[in-house]
Amino acid sequence: MQISITPFTVHKRVALTISRGTAAESTNLWVRVQAEGIEGWGEATAFSLGTYQQTTEQLTAELTAIAAEVTDFHPLERQRLEPLLAKLSSAARAAIDMALHDWVGQYAQLPLWQLWGLDRGAIGPTAVTVGINTPEKAVHRLQLWQTQIPDLRSVKIKLGSPDGMQADQAMMTALLADIPAGTKVSIDANGGWDLETAIVMADWLAERGITYLEQPLPVTLDGQLAELSERSPLPIFVDESCFNAQDVARLAGQVHGINIKLMKAGGLSEALRMIHTARACGLEVMFGCYSDSAIANTALAHLAPLADHLDLDSHLNLTDDPFQGATMQAGCLLPNDSPGLGLTRHELPDR
């Protein structure tokens, strides 16, 4: 098989601010696996979490090196490929794993959700994200989402403002006044609080009908998750604290749920392992994304019938995503009936 790597840069319609900073664009990698006249597609998106750093240049070098090693392999030889893929950083591994799944789906002439025997009708609404901002600008961002997606059913709000808890509460108060009744609302603090702040905010948010609280504490305070979960009236989910199935087992009994992202996990194969491990441990499952295009979000949409909560909106905030796949219908991101991931690519005019 042959592997090719093509960089592409995408720009956000609205820059996203979280507790760790602001992002307005990203350069991702389009990865293609070719064999027997079939081409499977994947995506690598660089991300950084504390001391864990991945860059586009690093991912390109890794993928270029692995491409030279696998020319004598076939996409169906996954067991032989695994030791090679295991040496890659998670986002590089995710790209090849996605492309291999796409290839197999096309080889079988079935969409992945059907190949896995899943019920597409079980997919719940995907959340759109409102980043940290002034109350007025946060409301304006929400209104832009409501214009873009009239049947919006779920909203995720970023808190953990560097300006403190009062700034978080002021932004939340303004947003809740503008969110229609019956809309699912969740919070992601991206590790922006300490334990006492998280407890106060959990109580305050629970009184306002919030569904769950994601990554309230930084990874360095993982040892306090059990106490927070015991004292919080809201379910506690972790994101930055959970990369793979081993982390799921470690966190069992300390939190209520985990956030799976393909770039952290290393692809759909590990995402499936994480789901099964989480269920065995009595944990709920949510799916999230980084600055991913429609490639990665479509890939996770195929697994979405197995998730309790979905946050696959990054591609919806792009002005120039060259890829198309899963589509928004009644507030849900649904994969199509085409074989594999069901992706297409279109040329964009020069910026």
FIMARRO-579989 format. One record per residue (C-alpha): residue in three letters; x, y, z; residue number from 0. Coordinates in Angstrom, 2 decimals. Layout:
@code->ALA | u->X | v->Y | w->Z | pos->NUM
...
END
This chain:
@code->MET | u->0.00 | v->0.00 | w->0.00 | pos->0
@code->GLN | u->1.00 | v->3.61 | w->-0.55 | pos->1
@code->ILE | u->0.55 | v->6.50 | w->1.91 | pos->2
@code->SER | u->0.48 | v->10.14 | w->0.81 | pos->3
@code->ILE | u->0.41 | v->13.22 | w->3.06 | pos->4
@code->THR | u->-0.96 | v->16.62 | w->2.01 | pos->5
@code->PRO | u->-1.10 | v->19.65 | w->4.35 | pos->6
@code->PHE | u->-4.13 | v->21.95 | w->4.24 | pos->7
@code->THR | u->-4.87 | v->25.09 | w->6.23 | pos->8
@code->VAL | u->-8.35 | v->25.90 | w->7.52 | pos->9
@code->HIS | u->-9.61 | v->29.10 | w->9.13 | pos->10
@code->LYS | u->-12.24 | v->29.48 | w->11.82 | pos->11
@code->ARG | u->-15.29 | v->31.59 | w->11.14 | pos->12
@code->VAL | u->-15.05 | v->32.76 | w->14.74 | pos->13
@code->ALA | u->-11.82 | v->32.38 | w->16.72 | pos->14
@code->LEU | u->-12.26 | v->30.06 | w->19.74 | pos->15
@code->THR | u->-10.96 | v->31.06 | w->23.17 | pos->16
@code->ILE | u->-10.60 | v->28.52 | w->25.96 | pos->17
@code->SER | u->-8.79 | v->28.69 | w->29.29 | pos->18
@code->ARG | u->-5.46 | v->27.89 | w->27.59 | pos->19
@code->GLY | u->-5.62 | v->30.45 | w->24.76 | pos->20
@code->THR | u->-7.21 | v->31.41 | w->21.42 | pos->21
@code->ALA | u->-7.08 | v->29.68 | w->18.03 | pos->22
@code->ALA | u->-8.14 | v->31.14 | w->14.68 | pos->23
@code->GLU | u->-6.66 | v->28.70 | w->12.15 | pos->24
@code->SER | u->-4.79 | v->25.41 | w->11.89 | pos->25
@code->THR | u->-2.77 | v->23.44 | w->9.36 | pos->26
@code->ASN | u->-3.87 | v->19.81 | w->9.31 | pos->27
@code->LEU | u->-2.73 | v->16.81 | w->7.27 | pos->28
@code->TRP | u->-4.83 | v->14.93 | w->4.73 | pos->29
@code->VAL | u->-3.56 | v->11.34 | w->4.74 | pos->30
@code->ARG | u->-4.45 | v->8.86 | w->2.00 | pos->31
@code->VAL | u->-3.89 | v->5.10 | w->1.95 | pos->32
@code->GLN | u->-3.99 | v->3.58 | w->-1.54 | pos->33
@code->ALA | u->-4.17 | v->-0.07 | w->-2.57 | pos->34
@code->GLU | u->-6.07 | v->-2.09 | w->-5.19 | pos->35
@code->GLY | u->-7.46 | v->1.07 | w->-6.76 | pos->36
@code->ILE | u->-9.12 | v->2.13 | w->-3.47 | pos->37
@code->GLU | u->-8.13 | v->5.27 | w->-1.57 | pos->38
@code->GLY | u->-8.94 | v->5.66 | w->2.14 | pos->39
@code->TRP | u->-8.76 | v->9.07 | w->3.79 | pos->40
@code->GLY | u->-7.69 | v->10.20 | w->7.25 | pos->41
@code->GLU | u->-6.69 | v->13.39 | w->9.04 | pos->42
@code->ALA | u->-3.97 | v->14.38 | w->11.48 | pos->43
@code->THR | u->-4.53 | v->17.51 | w->13.59 | pos->44
@code->ALA | u->-1.69 | v->18.74 | w->15.78 | pos->45
@code->PHE | u->-2.62 | v->19.57 | w->19.38 | pos->46
@code->SER | u->-0.88 | v->20.46 | w->22.63 | pos->47
@code->LEU | u->-1.91 | v->19.65 | w->26.20 | pos->48
@code->GLY | u->0.49 | v->20.90 | w->28.83 | pos->49
@code->THR | u->3.80 | v->19.10 | w->28.36 | pos->50
@code->TYR | u->2.30 | v->16.93 | w->25.60 | pos->51
@code->GLN | u->3.12 | v->18.68 | w->22.32 | pos->52
@code->GLN | u->2.42 | v->17.68 | w->18.73 | pos->53
@code->THR | u->3.28 | v->19.91 | w->15.78 | pos->54
@code->THR | u->2.32 | v->19.67 | w->12.12 | pos->55
@code->GLU | u->6.00 | v->19.37 | w->11.22 | pos->56
@code->GLN | u->6.47 | v->16.49 | w->13.66 | pos->57
@code->LEU | u->3.39 | v->14.70 | w->12.33 | pos->58
@code->THR | u->4.54 | v->15.18 | w->8.74 | pos->59
@code->ALA | u->7.94 | v->13.68 | w->9.53 | pos->60
@code->GLU | u->6.41 | v->10.70 | w->11.32 | pos->61
@code->LEU | u->3.93 | v->9.99 | w->8.56 | pos->62
@code->THR | u->6.56 | v->10.35 | w->5.85 | pos->63
@code->ALA | u->8.77 | v->7.86 | w->7.66 | pos->64
@code->ILE | u->6.00 | v->5.31 | w->8.19 | pos->65
@code->ALA | u->4.94 | v->5.63 | w->4.54 | pos->66
@code->ALA | u->8.35 | v->4.32 | w->3.52 | pos->67
@code->GLU | u->8.01 | v->1.34 | w->5.88 | pos->68
@code->VAL | u->4.62 | v->0.00 | w->4.81 | pos->69
@code->THR | u->4.89 | v->-0.31 | w->1.05 | pos->70
@code->ASP | u->4.91 | v->-4.12 | w->1.33 | pos->71
@code->PHE | u->1.85 | v->-4.20 | w->3.61 | pos->72
@code->HIS | u->-1.81 | v->-4.54 | w->2.66 | pos->73
@code->PRO | u->-4.57 | v->-2.48 | w->4.37 | pos->74
@code->LEU | u->-6.18 | v->-5.70 | w->5.62 | pos->75
@code->GLU | u->-3.02 | v->-6.75 | w->7.50 | pos->76
@code->ARG | u->-3.87 | v->-4.79 | w->10.62 | pos->77
@code->GLN | u->-2.20 | v->-7.17 | w->13.07 | pos->78
@code->ARG | u->1.11 | v->-6.89 | w->11.19 | pos->79
@code->LEU | u->0.74 | v->-3.12 | w->10.95 | pos->80
@code->GLU | u->-0.03 | v->-2.51 | w->14.63 | pos->81
@code->PRO | u->3.58 | v->-2.63 | w->15.95 | pos->82
@code->LEU | u->4.57 | v->0.02 | w->13.41 | pos->83
@code->LEU | u->1.58 | v->2.24 | w->14.13 | pos->84
@code->ALA | u->2.14 | v->1.94 | w->17.88 | pos->85
@code->LYS | u->5.41 | v->3.87 | w->17.51 | pos->86
@code->LEU | u->3.62 | v->6.94 | w->16.13 | pos->87
@code->SER | u->2.28 | v->9.88 | w->18.12 | pos->88
@code->SER | u->-1.46 | v->9.71 | w->18.61 | pos->89
@code->ALA | u->-2.55 | v->12.15 | w->15.87 | pos->90
@code->ALA | u->-0.34 | v->10.49 | w->13.23 | pos->91
@code->ARG | u->-1.67 | v->7.09 | w->14.26 | pos->92
@code->ALA | u->-5.24 | v->8.44 | w->14.15 | pos->93
@code->ALA | u->-4.83 | v->9.59 | w->10.55 | pos->94
@code->ILE | u->-3.62 | v->6.21 | w->9.27 | pos->95
@code->ASP | u->-6.17 | v->4.32 | w->11.36 | pos->96
@code->MET | u->-9.00 | v->6.46 | w->9.92 | pos->97
@code->ALA | u->-7.72 | v->5.96 | w->6.39 | pos->98
@code->LEU | u->-7.48 | v->2.19 | w->6.88 | pos->99
@code->HIS | u->-11.06 | v->2.07 | w->8.17 | pos->100
@code->ASP | u->-12.21 | v->4.17 | w->5.22 | pos->101
@code->TRP | u->-10.37 | v->1.80 | w->2.87 | pos->102
@code->VAL | u->-11.98 | v->-1.29 | w->4.42 | pos->103
@code->GLY | u->-15.46 | v->0.26 | w->4.24 | pos->104
@code->GLN | u->-14.98 | v->1.00 | w->0.56 | pos->105
@code->TYR | u->-13.56 | v->-2.48 | w->-0.01 | pos->106
@code->ALA | u->-16.68 | v->-3.95 | w->1.61 | pos->107
@code->GLN | u->-18.91 | v->-1.38 | w->-0.11 | pos->108
@code->LEU | u->-20.53 | v->-0.44 | w->3.22 | pos->109
@code->PRO | u->-20.52 | v->2.74 | w->5.32 | pos->110
@code->LEU | u->-18.64 | v->2.19 | w->8.59 | pos->111
@code->TRP | u->-21.72 | v->2.65 | w->10.78 | pos->112
@code->GLN | u->-23.39 | v->-0.19 | w->8.89 | pos->113
@code->LEU | u->-20.25 | v->-2.32 | w->8.80 | pos->114
@code->TRP | u->-20.19 | v->-2.08 | w->12.61 | pos->115
@code->GLY | u->-23.91 | v->-2.92 | w->12.80 | pos->116
@code->LEU | u->-24.82 | v->0.39 | w->14.43 | pos->117
@code->ASP | u->-28.14 | v->2.23 | w->14.44 | pos->118
@code->ARG | u->-27.73 | v->5.63 | w->12.80 | pos->119
@code->GLY | u->-31.07 | v->6.64 | w->14.26 | pos->120
@code->ALA | u->-29.55 | v->6.42 | w->17.76 | pos->121
@code->ILE | u->-27.25 | v->9.40 | w->17.14 | pos->122
@code->GLY | u->-28.02 | v->12.28 | w->19.49 | pos->123
@code->PRO | u->-27.59 | v->16.02 | w->18.93 | pos->124
@code->THR | u->-24.10 | v->17.45 | w->18.58 | pos->125
@code->ALA | u->-23.19 | v->20.49 | w->20.65 | pos->126
@code->VAL | u->-21.89 | v->23.74 | w->19.20 | pos->127
@code->THR | u->-19.26 | v->25.57 | w->21.20 | pos->128
@code->VAL | u->-19.28 | v->29.09 | w->22.61 | pos->129
@code->GLY | u->-15.81 | v->30.17 | w->23.73 | pos->130
@code->ILE | u->-14.72 | v->32.42 | w->26.58 | pos->131
@code->ASN | u->-15.59 | v->36.04 | w->25.86 | pos->132
@code->THR | u->-17.39 | v->39.06 | w->27.22 | pos->133
@code->PRO | u->-21.10 | v->38.40 | w->27.91 | pos->134
@code->GLU | u->-22.11 | v->40.48 | w->24.90 | pos->135
@code->LYS | u->-19.72 | v->38.79 | w->22.47 | pos->136
@code->ALA | u->-20.61 | v->35.34 | w->23.81 | pos->137
@code->VAL | u->-24.30 | v->35.99 | w->23.16 | pos->138
@code->HIS | u->-23.45 | v->37.24 | w->19.68 | pos->139
@code->ARG | u->-21.53 | v->34.00 | w->19.00 | pos->140
@code->LEU | u->-24.49 | v->31.95 | w->20.16 | pos->141
@code->GLN | u->-26.79 | v->33.91 | w->17.86 | pos->142
@code->LEU | u->-24.48 | v->33.22 | w->14.91 | pos->143
@code->TRP | u->-24.72 | v->29.50 | w->15.69 | pos->144
@code->GLN | u->-28.51 | v->29.75 | w->15.92 | pos->145
@code->THR | u->-28.60 | v->31.41 | w->12.49 | pos->146
@code->GLN | u->-26.29 | v->28.78 | w->11.00 | pos->147
@code->ILE | u->-28.13 | v->25.84 | w->12.62 | pos->148
@code->PRO | u->-31.82 | v->26.78 | w->13.14 | pos->149
@code->ASP | u->-32.65 | v->23.40 | w->14.73 | pos->150
@code->LEU | u->-29.84 | v->23.66 | w->17.29 | pos->151
@code->ARG | u->-30.44 | v->21.32 | w->20.26 | pos->152
@code->SER | u->-27.18 | v->21.31 | w->22.26 | pos->153
@code->VAL | u->-24.71 | v->24.00 | w->23.36 | pos->154
@code->LYS | u->-21.31 | v->23.61 | w->25.02 | pos->155
@code->ILE | u->-19.96 | v->26.66 | w->26.84 | pos->156
@code->LYS | u->-16.28 | v->27.19 | w->27.63 | pos->157
@code->LEU | u->-15.55 | v->28.51 | w->31.11 | pos->158
@code->GLY | u->-12.42 | v->28.82 | w->33.21 | pos->159
@code->SER | u->-11.87 | v->32.48 | w->32.31 | pos->160
@code->PRO | u->-8.52 | v->33.93 | w->33.37 | pos->161
@code->ASP | u->-10.59 | v->36.81 | w->34.78 | pos->162
@code->GLY | u->-12.02 | v->34.48 | w->37.41 | pos->163
@code->MET | u->-15.29 | v->32.94 | w->38.57 | pos->164
@code->GLN | u->-17.31 | v->36.17 | w->38.41 | pos->165
@code->ALA | u->-16.47 | v->36.53 | w->34.72 | pos->166
@code->ASP | u->-17.60 | v->32.94 | w->34.13 | pos->167
@code->GLN | u->-20.88 | v->33.55 | w->35.93 | pos->168
@code->ALA | u->-21.54 | v->36.81 | w->34.10 | pos->169
@code->MET | u->-21.03 | v->35.16 | w->30.70 | pos->170
@code->MET | u->-23.18 | v->32.17 | w->31.67 | pos->171
@code->THR | u->-26.01 | v->34.37 | w->32.94 | pos->172
@code->ALA | u->-26.10 | v->36.28 | w->29.67 | pos->173
@code->LEU | u->-26.03 | v->33.11 | w->27.56 | pos->174
@code->LEU | u->-28.70 | v->31.27 | w->29.54 | pos->175
@code->ALA | u->-31.07 | v->34.16 | w->28.97 | pos->176
@code->ASP | u->-30.68 | v->33.61 | w->25.23 | pos->177
@code->ILE | u->-30.70 | v->29.78 | w->25.08 | pos->178
@code->PRO | u->-34.17 | v->28.35 | w->24.33 | pos->179
@code->ALA | u->-35.80 | v->26.12 | w->26.93 | pos->180
@code->GLY | u->-35.18 | v->22.45 | w->26.30 | pos->181
@code->THR | u->-31.71 | v->22.98 | w->24.84 | pos->182
@code->LYS | u->-29.04 | v->20.71 | w->26.30 | pos->183
@code->VAL | u->-26.30 | v->22.83 | w->27.90 | pos->184
@code->SER | u->-22.91 | v->21.52 | w->29.06 | pos->185
@code->ILE | u->-19.80 | v->23.22 | w->30.43 | pos->186
@code->ASP | u->-16.11 | v->22.70 | w->29.64 | pos->187
@code->ALA | u->-13.60 | v->24.49 | w->31.87 | pos->188
@code->ASN | u->-10.52 | v->22.99 | w->30.16 | pos->189
@code->GLY | u->-8.81 | v->22.61 | w->33.51 | pos->190
@code->GLY | u->-9.29 | v->26.26 | w->34.37 | pos->191
@code->TRP | u->-10.43 | v->25.87 | w->37.99 | pos->192
@code->ASP | u->-9.06 | v->24.65 | w->41.30 | pos->193
@code->LEU | u->-11.05 | v->22.25 | w->43.48 | pos->194
@code->GLU | u->-12.89 | v->24.85 | w->45.57 | pos->195
@code->THR | u->-13.84 | v->26.93 | w->42.54 | pos->196
@code->ALA | u->-15.07 | v->23.80 | w->40.75 | pos->197
@code->ILE | u->-17.28 | v->22.86 | w->43.70 | pos->198
@code->VAL | u->-18.78 | v->26.35 | w->43.93 | pos->199
@code->MET | u->-19.35 | v->26.47 | w->40.17 | pos->200
@code->ALA | u->-20.83 | v->22.97 | w->40.07 | pos->201
@code->ASP | u->-23.45 | v->23.99 | w->42.63 | pos->202
@code->TRP | u->-24.14 | v->27.25 | w->40.80 | pos->203
@code->LEU | u->-24.43 | v->25.56 | w->37.41 | pos->204
@code->ALA | u->-26.60 | v->22.71 | w->38.69 | pos->205
@code->GLU | u->-29.13 | v->25.28 | w->39.90 | pos->206
@code->ARG | u->-29.34 | v->26.51 | w->36.31 | pos->207
@code->GLY | u->-30.03 | v->23.15 | w->34.67 | pos->208
@code->ILE | u->-26.61 | v->22.34 | w->33.25 | pos->209
@code->THR | u->-26.23 | v->18.72 | w->32.07 | pos->210
@code->TYR | u->-22.62 | v->17.92 | w->32.99 | pos->211
@code->LEU | u->-19.25 | v->19.50 | w->33.72 | pos->212
@code->GLU | u->-16.19 | v->18.64 | w->31.62 | pos->213
@code->GLN | u->-12.55 | v->18.83 | w->32.75 | pos->214
@code->PRO | u->-13.03 | v->21.32 | w->35.59 | pos->215
@code->LEU | u->-9.56 | v->20.62 | w->37.06 | pos->216
@code->PRO | u->-6.13 | v->20.66 | w->35.38 | pos->217
@code->VAL | u->-4.46 | v->17.31 | w->34.79 | pos->218
@code->THR | u->-2.05 | v->18.08 | w->37.62 | pos->219
@code->LEU | u->-5.01 | v->17.85 | w->40.03 | pos->220
@code->ASP | u->-6.30 | v->14.46 | w->38.84 | pos->221
@code->GLY | u->-5.86 | v->13.22 | w->42.41 | pos->222
@code->GLN | u->-8.76 | v->15.49 | w->43.46 | pos->223
@code->LEU | u->-11.24 | v->14.19 | w->40.89 | pos->224
@code->ALA | u->-12.78 | v->11.61 | w->43.23 | pos->225
@code->GLU | u->-13.48 | v->14.27 | w->45.88 | pos->226
@code->LEU | u->-14.94 | v->16.61 | w->43.28 | pos->227
@code->SER | u->-17.19 | v->13.90 | w->41.86 | pos->228
@code->GLU | u->-18.43 | v->13.06 | w->45.35 | pos->229
@code->ARG | u->-19.21 | v->16.70 | w->46.20 | pos->230
@code->SER | u->-20.52 | v->17.84 | w->42.81 | pos->231
@code->PRO | u->-24.25 | v->17.73 | w->42.00 | pos->232
@code->LEU | u->-23.26 | v->17.53 | w->38.32 | pos->233
@code->PRO | u->-21.67 | v->14.57 | w->36.53 | pos->234
@code->ILE | u->-17.93 | v->15.13 | w->36.04 | pos->235
@code->PHE | u->-16.34 | v->14.24 | w->32.69 | pos->236
@code->VAL | u->-12.66 | v->14.31 | w->31.82 | pos->237
@code->ASP | u->-10.98 | v->15.19 | w->28.53 | pos->238
@code->GLU | u->-7.34 | v->16.24 | w->28.91 | pos->239
@code->SER | u->-6.95 | v->13.62 | w->31.67 | pos->240
@code->CYS | u->-7.97 | v->10.74 | w->29.39 | pos->241
@code->PHE | u->-6.13 | v->9.71 | w->26.22 | pos->242
@code->ASN | u->-6.70 | v->5.98 | w->25.85 | pos->243
@code->ALA | u->-8.29 | v->2.84 | w->27.29 | pos->244
@code->GLN | u->-5.63 | v->2.53 | w->29.99 | pos->245
@code->ASP | u->-6.58 | v->6.00 | w->31.22 | pos->246
@code->VAL | u->-10.24 | v->4.97 | w->31.30 | pos->247
@code->ALA | u->-9.44 | v->2.09 | w->33.63 | pos->248
@code->ARG | u->-7.33 | v->4.40 | w->35.81 | pos->249
@code->LEU | u->-10.13 | v->6.98 | w->36.11 | pos->250
@code->ALA | u->-12.93 | v->4.48 | w->36.80 | pos->251
@code->GLY | u->-14.62 | v->5.27 | w->40.11 | pos->252
@code->GLN | u->-13.28 | v->8.83 | w->40.13 | pos->253
@code->VAL | u->-15.44 | v->10.45 | w->37.42 | pos->254
@code->HIS | u->-18.75 | v->9.89 | w->35.68 | pos->255
@code->GLY | u->-17.61 | v->9.97 | w->32.06 | pos->256
@code->ILE | u->-14.83 | v->10.47 | w->29.51 | pos->257
@code->ASN | u->-14.35 | v->12.55 | w->26.39 | pos->258
@code->ILE | u->-12.93 | v->10.62 | w->23.42 | pos->259
@code->LYS | u->-11.12 | v->12.54 | w->20.69 | pos->260
@code->LEU | u->-9.57 | v->10.76 | w->17.75 | pos->261
@code->MET | u->-6.34 | v->12.76 | w->17.90 | pos->262
@code->LYS | u->-5.80 | v->11.87 | w->21.56 | pos->263
@code->ALA | u->-6.89 | v->8.26 | w->21.23 | pos->264
@code->GLY | u->-4.96 | v->7.43 | w->18.08 | pos->265
@code->GLY | u->-7.91 | v->6.59 | w->15.85 | pos->266
@code->LEU | u->-11.17 | v->4.70 | w->15.60 | pos->267
@code->SER | u->-9.65 | v->1.41 | w->16.78 | pos->268
@code->GLU | u->-8.61 | v->2.86 | w->20.14 | pos->269
@code->ALA | u->-11.85 | v->4.86 | w->20.36 | pos->270
@code->LEU | u->-13.76 | v->1.58 | w->20.20 | pos->271
@code->ARG | u->-11.56 | v->0.09 | w->22.93 | pos->272
@code->MET | u->-12.18 | v->3.18 | w->25.07 | pos->273
@code->ILE | u->-15.93 | v->2.91 | w->24.60 | pos->274
@code->HIS | u->-16.02 | v->-0.74 | w->25.63 | pos->275
@code->THR | u->-13.71 | v->-0.10 | w->28.59 | pos->276
@code->ALA | u->-15.83 | v->2.84 | w->29.73 | pos->277
@code->ARG | u->-19.03 | v->0.80 | w->29.56 | pos->278
@code->ALA | u->-17.42 | v->-2.03 | w->31.49 | pos->279
@code->CYS | u->-16.45 | v->0.51 | w->34.15 | pos->280
@code->GLY | u->-19.91 | v->2.08 | w->34.31 | pos->281
@code->LEU | u->-18.82 | v->5.36 | w->32.71 | pos->282
@code->GLU | u->-20.63 | v->7.53 | w->30.19 | pos->283
@code->VAL | u->-19.02 | v->8.47 | w->26.89 | pos->284
@code->MET | u->-18.79 | v->11.70 | w->24.96 | pos->285
@code->PHE | u->-17.02 | v->12.52 | w->21.70 | pos->286
@code->GLY | u->-15.11 | v->15.73 | w->21.08 | pos->287
@code->CYS | u->-12.75 | v->17.31 | w->18.57 | pos->288
@code->TYR | u->-9.84 | v->19.71 | w->18.17 | pos->289
@code->SER | u->-9.47 | v->21.96 | w->15.10 | pos->290
@code->ASP | u->-10.55 | v->19.05 | w->12.94 | pos->291
@code->SER | u->-12.09 | v->19.20 | w->9.48 | pos->292
@code->ALA | u->-15.04 | v->17.16 | w->8.26 | pos->293
@code->ILE | u->-12.73 | v->14.15 | w->7.84 | pos->294
@code->ALA | u->-12.16 | v->13.43 | w->11.54 | pos->295
@code->ASN | u->-15.61 | v->14.55 | w->12.66 | pos->296
@code->THR | u->-17.27 | v->12.37 | w->10.03 | pos->297
@code->ALA | u->-15.15 | v->9.43 | w->11.20 | pos->298
@code->LEU | u->-16.37 | v->9.84 | w->14.79 | pos->299
@code->ALA | u->-19.94 | v->10.40 | w->13.57 | pos->300
@code->HIS | u->-19.90 | v->6.80 | w->12.33 | pos->301
@code->LEU | u->-19.32 | v->5.71 | w->15.97 | pos->302
@code->ALA | u->-21.76 | v->8.26 | w->17.37 | pos->303
@code->PRO | u->-24.58 | v->5.75 | w->18.06 | pos->304
@code->LEU | u->-22.38 | v->4.48 | w->20.90 | pos->305
@code->ALA | u->-21.93 | v->7.89 | w->22.59 | pos->306
@code->ASP | u->-24.06 | v->9.61 | w->25.25 | pos->307
@code->HIS | u->-22.94 | v->13.15 | w->24.37 | pos->308
@code->LEU | u->-21.47 | v->14.64 | w->21.20 | pos->309
@code->ASP | u->-19.38 | v->17.73 | w->20.52 | pos->310
@code->LEU | u->-18.32 | v->17.40 | w->16.88 | pos->311
@code->ASP | u->-18.65 | v->20.97 | w->15.69 | pos->312
@code->SER | u->-15.13 | v->22.16 | w->14.76 | pos->313
@code->HIS | u->-15.69 | v->21.76 | w->11.03 | pos->314
@code->LEU | u->-18.94 | v->23.71 | w->11.26 | pos->315
@code->ASN | u->-16.89 | v->26.74 | w->12.36 | pos->316
@code->LEU | u->-14.59 | v->26.64 | w->9.32 | pos->317
@code->THR | u->-14.85 | v->29.02 | w->6.39 | pos->318
@code->ASP | u->-12.81 | v->26.85 | w->4.05 | pos->319
@code->ASP | u->-13.15 | v->23.16 | w->4.89 | pos->320
@code->PRO | u->-12.34 | v->21.35 | w->1.62 | pos->321
@code->PHE | u->-14.03 | v->18.14 | w->2.76 | pos->322
@code->GLN | u->-17.64 | v->17.06 | w->3.09 | pos->323
@code->GLY | u->-19.08 | v->14.00 | w->4.80 | pos->324
@code->ALA | u->-21.56 | v->13.75 | w->7.66 | pos->325
@code->THR | u->-24.28 | v->16.41 | w->7.56 | pos->326
@code->MET | u->-26.34 | v->18.23 | w->10.18 | pos->327
@code->GLN | u->-29.95 | v->17.05 | w->10.28 | pos->328
@code->ALA | u->-32.33 | v->18.10 | w->13.06 | pos->329
@code->GLY | u->-29.35 | v->19.14 | w->15.17 | pos->330
@code->CYS | u->-27.55 | v->15.81 | w->14.70 | pos->331
@code->LEU | u->-24.39 | v->15.08 | w->12.72 | pos->332
@code->LEU | u->-25.29 | v->12.05 | w->10.60 | pos->333
@code->PRO | u->-22.97 | v->10.00 | w->8.36 | pos->334
@code->ASN | u->-24.28 | v->9.14 | w->4.91 | pos->335
@code->ASP | u->-24.82 | v->5.85 | w->3.05 | pos->336
@code->SER | u->-21.66 | v->5.99 | w->0.94 | pos->337
@code->PRO | u->-19.02 | v->3.29 | w->1.50 | pos->338
@code->GLY | u->-16.32 | v->3.86 | w->4.10 | pos->339
@code->LEU | u->-16.37 | v->7.29 | w->5.69 | pos->340
@code->GLY | u->-18.43 | v->8.70 | w->2.83 | pos->341
@code->LEU | u->-16.19 | v->11.71 | w->2.21 | pos->342
@code->THR | u->-15.81 | v->13.98 | w->-0.80 | pos->343
@code->ARG | u->-13.42 | v->16.84 | w->-1.51 | pos->344
@code->HIS | u->-14.08 | v->20.03 | w->-3.40 | pos->345
@code->GLU | u->-11.77 | v->22.74 | w->-4.67 | pos->346
@code->LEU | u->-11.94 | v->26.10 | w->-2.90 | pos->347
@code->PRO | u->-11.35 | v->29.50 | w->-4.48 | pos->348
@code->ASP | u->-8.10 | v->31.23 | w->-3.57 | pos->349
@code->ARG | u->-8.39 | v->33.31 | w->-0.45 | pos->350
END
